[in-house]
Amino acid sequence: MQAILAIMVVMVALFAVIKAPSKFNVINREKVNEIVREDVGINNEAIRQVDDFQRGFNERSGQFVAVVSSTSGDARATSTVKTETSSVAKKEKEQTVSQEKTEPQPSSSEQGASQPAADPSNAEILGPVNSYKSIFSANKEKVPPAGESAHVLRSGSGKVLITAPHAVNHIREGSTKIVDYCTGPIAKALSDLTGAHLLYLNYYSRDPNYYDDTSFKEALANFVPSNNIKLVVDIHGAADSHGWDVDLGDINGASLLNFKDLASVATGFFNQYGIANVSKNDFSGGERQNTVTKFVSEKLKVDAMQFEIARKYRCETDEQTAAVIKALKRIVDKYK
């Protein structure tokens, strides 16, 4: 009689689970046994009959798969039950995996893209600039020593070449033209910071921004194509009296064969560092003379821009000198 009563109690418990399958994926047989013991004081033989009944129910229903394990002595058993909710969970998991597979992934270029490097400190910029000033000052009126060229070409990395053709005094139509002050130190420090290639006039000689038959232009003609240079950043200086901070010379667009947006990009970088008054083609960069920008774009078919920097941004104050170099660094880094 006790066994029958125990079976009835367990059936009630099992059907309660069937009514709420989403809340019960696992039946703890020990809990069932405790309920039965409390109600009818069932013995081990009765529990064995309950196990037999549950196995028979599992086989008939097809809704439960029971794994029964028993421990001798205390008649305790544990059944792990998988309900219909397991199939629902499986479908949900498959849908999740499918969504993960079809979700757009960032491209390799997006994954590899990095944010611009932090700006160097003013000390990191101005230290080299100040040390280079004395070197260019010492050479500004010297003719090239025997066996040396008037220019210095320093190979770096990337696709940008920085030039400073007026880094020292130079000769134009029989007269001495004064150095574009501090353009040599600025160009050299810019090359240090970016790793870009560098070409500058190092000794007093004919103006390479006016004459084509110079060693400077010869170096350009050889180096640019053989090193896959894509942009020449040509550094110059002008008086403050022009009224602007920087003038961008692209021969009214003719010197930009590929980077058509260079002027607007450069203006944005200069503005970012407080250099607000940026002009365009006040010095055209080559409409009326044989400039570096004209030589590179017309004869070498490579983009070039002449950057005329006002005197106040060239080694007059530390803040303004650092600001113009930081902006130029951003430009070089973008196209390098």
Wavefront OBJ file of the C-alpha trace (Angstrom):
o trace
v 0.000 0.000 0.000
v 2.847 2.353 0.856
v 4.505 1.674 -2.489
v 1.311 2.529 -4.353
v 0.917 5.728 -2.368
v 4.566 6.644 -3.097
v 4.062 6.078 -6.809
v 1.010 8.337 -6.791
v 2.943 11.118 -5.026
v 5.815 10.910 -7.514
v 3.400 10.958 -10.468
v 1.893 14.174 -9.131
v 5.404 15.693 -8.858
v 6.363 14.595 -12.378
v 3.208 15.949 -13.998
v 3.784 19.257 -12.197
v 7.131 19.413 -13.966
v 5.497 18.603 -17.305
v 3.086 21.510 -16.877
v 5.939 23.957 -16.360
v 8.856 22.588 -18.443
v 10.460 25.925 -19.023
v 11.141 26.289 -15.330
v 12.312 22.772 -14.651
v 15.043 21.308 -16.799
v 16.497 19.209 -14.042
v 14.573 17.065 -11.483
v 16.468 16.483 -8.289
v 15.413 13.008 -7.233
v 16.736 13.580 -3.761
v 14.144 16.321 -3.277
v 11.380 13.993 -4.543
v 12.527 11.287 -2.178
v 12.503 13.715 0.719
v 8.901 14.657 -0.079
v 7.867 11.025 -0.246
v 9.635 10.142 3.011
v 8.019 13.008 4.829
v 4.548 12.074 3.608
v 4.529 8.250 3.890
v 7.787 7.081 5.472
v 8.701 5.139 2.379
v 11.358 2.375 2.503
v 14.149 1.461 0.056
v 12.040 -1.102 -1.780
v 9.395 1.518 -2.484
v 12.032 3.874 -3.903
v 13.249 1.087 -6.207
v 9.684 0.733 -7.485
v 9.535 4.486 -8.057
v 12.759 4.269 -10.125
v 11.280 1.459 -12.201
v 8.156 3.494 -12.804
v 10.088 6.589 -13.883
v 12.236 4.609 -16.325
v 9.093 3.105 -17.835
v 7.528 6.570 -18.124
v 10.628 7.933 -19.854
v 10.581 5.157 -22.432
v 6.896 5.642 -23.201
v 6.714 9.433 -23.345
v 9.829 10.193 -25.385
v 9.817 13.570 -23.700
v 12.288 12.746 -20.973
v 15.682 11.089 -20.982
v 16.616 9.988 -17.485
v 20.052 9.050 -16.264
v 19.551 7.257 -12.953
v 22.279 6.671 -10.449
v 21.736 5.101 -7.014
v 23.815 4.982 -3.892
v 23.573 1.938 -1.699
v 22.445 2.217 1.883
v 20.327 5.382 1.846
v 18.251 4.792 -1.275
v 19.065 8.259 -2.674
v 18.932 8.787 -6.454
v 19.470 11.694 -8.839
v 17.867 11.999 -12.246
v 18.998 14.497 -14.878
v 16.074 15.297 -17.099
v 16.122 17.091 -20.420
v 12.726 18.482 -21.392
v 11.338 19.841 -24.602
v 12.832 23.197 -23.625
v 16.282 21.787 -24.462
v 15.335 21.703 -28.147
v 14.119 25.304 -27.901
v 17.372 26.314 -26.256
v 19.286 24.499 -28.990
v 17.408 26.418 -31.707
v 18.039 29.713 -29.913
v 21.741 28.866 -29.657
v 21.888 27.975 -33.357
v 20.207 31.286 -34.232
v 22.718 33.163 -32.061
v 25.662 31.405 -33.722
v 24.171 32.137 -37.153
v 23.783 35.820 -36.286
v 27.380 35.968 -35.056
v 28.576 34.436 -38.331
v 26.595 36.828 -40.514
v 27.258 39.993 -38.497
v 29.510 42.316 -40.534
v 33.095 42.225 -39.332
v 35.535 45.150 -39.612
v 37.793 44.980 -42.630
v 41.485 44.289 -42.235
v 42.207 47.938 -42.935
v 39.742 49.009 -40.244
v 41.217 46.545 -37.785
v 44.718 47.704 -38.553
v 43.852 51.389 -38.564
v 45.405 53.304 -35.741
v 44.833 56.677 -34.263
v 47.388 59.397 -34.988
v 50.377 59.286 -32.664
v 50.384 61.757 -29.823
v 52.077 65.069 -30.551
v 55.691 65.362 -29.495
v 56.315 67.750 -26.643
v 57.607 71.252 -27.343
v 60.921 70.226 -25.794
v 61.227 67.270 -28.183
v 60.656 69.641 -31.101
v 62.617 72.688 -30.042
v 65.709 70.856 -28.784
v 66.701 69.606 -32.248
v 65.577 72.834 -33.936
v 67.839 74.930 -31.730
v 70.799 72.610 -32.212
v 70.381 72.692 -36.003
v 70.159 76.483 -36.152
v 73.859 76.919 -35.395
v 74.845 74.402 -38.108
v 72.838 76.110 -40.844
v 73.992 79.517 -39.662
v 77.633 78.465 -39.943
v 77.117 77.177 -43.510
v 74.879 79.887 -44.892
v 77.696 81.738 -46.733
v 80.100 78.860 -47.302
v 80.664 77.418 -50.762
v 80.748 73.629 -50.998
v 84.160 72.206 -49.999
v 86.024 70.332 -52.713
v 84.381 67.016 -53.427
v 81.134 67.897 -51.607
v 77.749 68.687 -53.042
v 75.831 71.853 -52.239
v 72.887 69.799 -50.983
v 72.319 67.034 -48.457
v 70.013 64.132 -49.248
v 68.990 61.975 -46.325
v 67.064 58.819 -47.097
v 64.262 57.962 -44.718
v 61.098 55.926 -45.071
v 57.656 56.282 -46.607
v 56.461 58.147 -49.685
v 56.941 61.784 -48.635
v 60.059 63.849 -49.355
v 60.638 67.059 -47.375
v 62.676 69.747 -49.133
v 64.235 73.029 -48.011
v 65.924 74.668 -51.046
v 66.456 77.995 -49.251
v 67.965 76.632 -46.021
v 71.107 78.779 -46.580
v 71.951 81.839 -48.674
v 71.819 81.248 -52.428
v 72.570 82.964 -55.734
v 69.888 84.249 -58.065
v 70.760 86.236 -61.211
v 74.200 87.152 -59.871
v 72.995 88.400 -56.488
v 72.848 86.802 -53.070
v 69.392 85.958 -51.861
v 69.126 85.673 -48.091
v 68.237 82.399 -46.408
v 64.600 81.666 -45.582
v 65.400 81.806 -41.907
v 65.048 78.571 -39.920
v 63.518 76.576 -42.780
v 66.527 74.238 -42.664
v 66.157 73.430 -38.940
v 62.368 73.106 -39.307
v 62.689 70.703 -42.255
v 65.364 68.640 -40.554
v 63.455 68.413 -37.261
v 60.306 67.474 -39.215
v 62.203 64.656 -40.905
v 63.485 63.483 -37.519
v 59.941 63.352 -36.132
v 58.327 61.622 -39.099
v 61.134 59.519 -40.530
v 60.430 61.042 -43.959
v 63.115 61.551 -46.619
v 64.883 64.916 -46.582
v 66.668 67.114 -49.142
v 68.048 70.543 -48.242
v 70.538 73.109 -49.502
v 73.574 72.957 -47.251
v 76.046 75.384 -48.867
v 75.938 78.685 -50.668
v 75.225 78.016 -54.371
v 72.810 78.725 -57.217
v 69.153 78.882 -56.227
v 67.594 75.430 -56.771
v 64.131 76.968 -56.546
v 64.920 79.151 -59.571
v 67.286 77.115 -61.757
v 66.778 73.563 -62.965
v 70.444 72.838 -63.761
v 71.551 72.375 -60.149
v 72.742 69.372 -58.166
v 69.654 69.792 -55.992
v 67.271 69.242 -58.927
v 69.460 66.430 -60.231
v 69.100 64.702 -56.867
v 65.334 65.169 -57.075
v 65.176 63.687 -60.563
v 67.048 60.574 -59.425
v 65.619 60.053 -55.953
v 61.888 60.686 -56.435
v 61.129 57.970 -59.014
v 63.556 55.403 -57.603
v 62.032 55.671 -54.110
v 58.370 55.765 -55.124
v 57.872 59.251 -53.694
v 54.237 60.361 -53.899
v 54.393 63.824 -52.330
v 57.046 66.528 -51.958
v 56.534 68.955 -49.051
v 58.597 72.023 -49.986
v 59.378 74.306 -47.008
v 59.885 78.060 -47.524
v 59.692 81.276 -45.543
v 58.094 84.688 -46.137
v 57.823 88.016 -44.344
v 54.996 88.718 -41.888
v 53.990 91.682 -44.038
v 51.983 89.416 -46.368
v 49.324 89.217 -43.691
v 48.908 85.450 -43.536
v 50.456 82.770 -41.322
v 51.018 80.134 -43.993
v 50.503 80.205 -47.757
v 49.917 76.985 -49.699
v 51.263 77.026 -53.250
v 49.982 74.365 -55.630
v 50.227 76.354 -58.901
v 46.455 76.866 -58.704
v 45.875 73.141 -58.408
v 48.212 72.091 -61.228
v 50.836 70.585 -58.918
v 48.361 68.202 -57.248
v 47.854 65.274 -59.579
v 46.405 62.845 -57.048
v 45.952 64.516 -53.671
v 43.414 67.088 -54.788
v 42.271 67.744 -51.222
v 45.763 68.449 -49.847
v 45.172 72.190 -49.419
v 41.982 71.686 -47.389
v 43.560 68.897 -45.340
v 46.640 71.016 -44.610
v 44.489 74.025 -43.699
v 42.569 71.875 -41.219
v 45.759 70.740 -39.514
v 47.168 74.261 -39.302
v 43.884 75.537 -37.854
v 43.967 72.742 -35.286
v 47.193 74.177 -33.878
v 45.992 77.765 -33.767
v 47.412 78.802 -37.138
v 44.243 80.407 -38.398
v 45.206 82.592 -41.344
v 46.064 80.123 -44.104
v 46.294 81.557 -47.623
v 46.378 79.758 -50.938
v 48.523 80.584 -53.968
v 49.599 84.056 -52.889
v 52.933 82.493 -53.813
v 51.653 80.142 -56.502
v 54.559 77.761 -56.228
v 55.705 77.955 -59.821
v 53.621 79.927 -62.295
v 56.454 82.342 -63.106
v 59.656 80.489 -62.181
v 61.253 77.072 -62.125
v 60.404 76.085 -58.577
v 60.874 72.732 -56.868
v 57.087 72.288 -56.853
v 56.880 72.919 -60.595
v 59.834 70.640 -61.373
v 58.416 67.741 -59.348
v 54.848 67.989 -60.651
v 55.588 68.767 -64.319
v 58.735 66.746 -64.982
v 58.487 63.945 -62.437
v 54.662 63.711 -62.422
v 54.499 63.625 -58.625
v 52.370 65.760 -56.290
v 54.101 68.718 -54.658
v 53.153 71.748 -52.559
v 55.110 74.852 -51.550
v 54.582 75.803 -47.885
v 55.420 79.470 -47.295
v 55.668 80.051 -43.541
v 55.469 83.556 -42.066
v 58.498 84.753 -40.110
v 56.694 84.761 -36.742
v 56.270 80.987 -37.002
v 59.934 80.362 -37.787
v 62.038 80.329 -34.623
v 60.708 83.611 -33.285
v 58.711 82.174 -30.377
v 58.838 78.633 -29.053
v 55.066 78.140 -29.047
v 54.560 79.241 -32.646
v 57.550 77.277 -33.945
v 56.320 74.126 -32.209
v 52.784 74.685 -33.505
v 53.805 74.905 -37.160
v 56.014 71.804 -36.877
v 53.216 69.821 -35.211
v 50.851 70.752 -38.036
v 53.427 69.855 -40.682
v 54.064 66.549 -38.922
v 50.365 65.686 -39.135
v 50.411 66.441 -42.869
v 53.490 64.313 -43.503
v 52.159 61.457 -41.375
v 48.875 61.431 -43.280
v 50.493 61.070 -46.719
v 53.661 59.214 -45.708
l 1 2 3 4 5 6 7 8 9 10 11 12 13 14 15 16 17 18 19 20 21 22 23 24 25 26 27 28 29 30 31 32 33 34 35 36 37 38 39 40 41 42 43 44 45 46 47 48 49 50 51 52 53 54 55 56 57 58 59 60 61 62 63 64 65 66 67 68 69 70 71 72 73 74 75 76 77 78 79 80 81 82 83 84 85 86 87 88 89 90 91 92 93 94 95 96 97 98 99 100 101 102 103 104 105 106 107 108 109 110 111 112 113 114 115 116 117 118 119 120 121 122 123 124 125 126 127 128 129 130 131 132 133 134 135 136 137 138 139 140 141 142 143 144 145 146 147 148 149 150 151 152 153 154 155 156 157 158 159 160 161 162 163 164 165 166 167 168 169 170 171 172 173 174 175 176 177 178 179 180 181 182 183 184 185 186 187 188 189 190 191 192 193 194 195 196 197 198 199 200 201 202 203 204 205 206 207 208 209 210 211 212 213 214 215 216 217 218 219 220 221 222 223 224 225 226 227 228 229 230 231 232 233 234 235 236 237 238 239 240 241 242 243 244 245 246 247 248 249 250 251 252 253 254 255 256 257 258 259 260 261 262 263 264 265 266 267 268 269 270 271 272 273 274 275 276 277 278 279 280 281 282 283 284 285 286 287 288 289 290 291 292 293 294 295 296 297 298 299 300 301 302 303 304 305 306 307 308 309 310 311 312 313 314 315 316 317 318 319 320 321 322 323 324 325 326 327 328 329 330 331 332 333 334 335 336
